[in-house]
Amino acid sequence: PHKPKRKKKGSIAKEKGLEPLAIKLLDQNSFDVQSEAAKFIDTEKGVEDNDQALQGARDIIAETINENAEARHKIRELFMRKGLVSSKVLKSKEKDQDASKYKDYFDWDEGISKIPSHRLLAIRRGEKEGFLAMNISPEIEDALEIIERQFLKSNNEAGNEVKTAIKDSYKRLMSVSIETEVRMESKKKADEDAIVVFAENLKQLLMSAPLGQKAVMAVDPGFRTGCKVVCLDKQGKLMEFT
């Protein structure tokens, strides 16, 4: 808890005094962006020119978008609805004999909403063992369209800066963290599905006739409370318990 957090680009930009510029860009009113950016040049703070001022402002906007609960919710839904699970073999492992058990997933794509639990778990296992690279993501255009619909207000200079910040926010920040969340959620669901399948298989095994086609009488000796006796027919069906 006492370890200092790694400073993000947006936080560094705020320390350089660029937050007012970011807020003005995000409002997307018509104004001369270059002239406004020039007001924030401060060599002592490390803002050498207009480009650095605008870059810092975009970093602040990108983090603002990434931290927006509504935007994250929409992108998370997109991941779960249209996300594609992709797996590829690592170049260094293509000819590895041990990797051959995952050969079906050397170049595999499947929608996360349709992929069976056993397949998802197999791909994750291949990734954990260092044979496969796996990622989950929707089409980038679909994600950007959702965010732009929420944050992009004007088709002007400021709007262009915000549009650039939106792309950076999604590719550098939001897609990475949302993929991590979706990985955890899909893993949990796949585990639960697998447990149901294994439980059903085990139930069928335990409920099958224990000695094949033979009638069975079993006695559980109980010196204090008396013996318990059970009789099964040749199909393993319970006939008597006393």
Secondary structure, 3 states (H helix, E strand, C coil): CCCCCCCCHHHHHHHCCCHHHHHHHHHCCCCCHHHHHHCCCEHHHCECCHHHHHHHHHHHHHHHHHCCHHHHHHHHHHHHHHCEEEEEECHHHCCCHHHHHHHHHCEEEEECCCCCHHHHHHHHHHHHCCCEEEEEECCHHHHHHHHHHHHCCCCCHHHHHHHHHHHHHHHHHHHHHHHHHHHHHHHHHHHHHHHHHHHHHHHHHHHCCCCCCCCEEEEECCCCCCCEEEEECCCCCEEEEC
